[in-house]
Amino acid sequence: MFKKLFGKKEETKEVVLVAPLTGMATVLDNVDDPVFSQKMMGDGLAVEPTEGVVVSPVEGEIIQVFPTKHAVGIKAANGAEILLHIGLETVSMKGEGFTAHVREGDKVSAGDKLVTFDMAIVTEKAKSTVTPLVITNSDSMEIEILASGRVERGTTPFIKITAK
């Protein structure tokens, strides 16, 4: 009886991520970096952006903002750990051209602005602007890619993640 009154909150098993950027979605196999293309950090999807705005793909908590602001980690309600890595070889830019709009511990909703970046600076100083989204604990998740082609940040269904 008490369970019905004060029952355990229903556990979230499945979350649907929306596109974190506007641009063209591409499979990780096409990313020109073996760490991502060989899925060493986990499975996911990437976007070749057409603008420098990165939004949260899901409701969750910010678990990491890299000091160089080129990457953000988010934990979703189902336990999925999501890494957004803006551009390739952008860590060497030491934060130049990046502005973080969140901090560790912040709660975010899908579509909330995480990072803005200067496309021209990243294009000039980094290997690529392609931005992988990786589920770093994908071994304990089932991942279904939903997007292909053009995606809109904050609206286009991107990846479905189900906790095993």
Salt bridges, closest charged atoms under 4 A:
ASP29 OD1 - LYS39 NZ 3.75
ASP32 OD2 - LYS127 NZ 3.78
ASP43 OD1 - LYS39 NZ 3.45
GLU51 OE2 - ARG153 NE 2.48
GLU61 OE1 - LYS107 NZ 3.14
GLU89 OE2 - LYS127 NZ 3.85
GLU96 OE1 - LYS125 NZ 3.03
GLU144 OE1 - LYS160 NZ 3.40
GLU152 OE2 - ARG150 NH2 2.98
